[in-house]
Amino acid sequence: MIRGNVMRLVFGIVFSLLWSSAFIAGKYCLEYLPPLDVLSLRFLLAAVLLFALCWWVKRSGQCGSGWADKRLWLHGMALGMLNYVLYLGFSYTGLQTVPPELVVLLVSTMPFVTTLAVSCVKRKWSWLQWLAISLGFLGVYIVLSVRMPETGWSIGIVWVVLGMLALAGGTLFYQFTASRHQALPLTGIQNLFSGLILLPFSNPLQWPAAMAEPVFALSLWYQVVVVSGVAMVMWFQLVRWFGSDNASAFHLLNPIFAAVLAWWFFGSDLGMADAAGTVLVVLALGMLNRIRRKVV
């Protein structure tokens, strides 16, 4: 039992690392194409890959049933709109005027939204849970406080907050409505729908030239396979295990990993604040995992 809980905790930490790496890969892609072009191309390629994977494992029964279920398609479209079109669309729009560090910090506050929503629905309040999430947020703030320049209130911050709320909505929608569907087809549908929605706002004629660039191609395919495919399936599994409120706490690790990856790839400075913040976030995750074991 203890080993299983530890493995699930490690699983969540790996998910956060993969999810955070999208910021690094995305930065390379934006040097060659506008944001909506990158997102549309990424989603469409991910959809093709995931549908091909479903076809390949059809004989094993993993994706061989349920395709005629209208609710699978409707739920996949809803998740695509929330998790991809609105979340990433708003976040990338805000990124044009808001520093990346502040964008990550605002998105990482999602656990507060999901915890409040789940507590209201279940009418069950856990002050220890709130303490753990607050402790994790404090760790995030410690890390980013030394990195955030002084930024006043702007429309860019509004866009980022709207993106965070969309991601929180997608998480809650999956837990209470769409979690019964198989992860692979559901992820494929939401990628397909998102790519098609953004396609009219893109310029596909620019895509071949960008794909001819090795850096762009490598960065894009990493996002397609690892972020849109593997990480999203892992996220659905975390919500199944922990619930949206506790699973969302893993997003608190995103700024930590983003800082480490930025140091590795771009030479950003790391200091004592990063170490202190990491300790607080890991401690908070351990508290949430302990709370979940007592409930289950």
Secondary structure, DSSP 8 states (H G I E B T S, - for coil): -HHHHHHHHHHHHHHHHHHHHHHHHHHHHTTTS-HHHHHHHHHHHHHHHHHHHHHHTGGGTSSSS-TT-HHHHHHHHHHIIIIIIIHHHHHHHHTTTS-HHHHHHHHTTHHHHHHHHHHHHHT---HHHHHHHHHHHHHHHHHHHTT-------HHHHHHHHHHHHHHHHHHHIIIIITTS-HHHHHHHHHHHHHHHHGGGS-GGGHHHHHTSHHHHHHHHHIIIIIIIIIHHHHHHHHHHHHHHHHGGGGGGHHHHHHHHHHHHH-----HHHHHHHHHHHHHHHHHHHHHHHH-
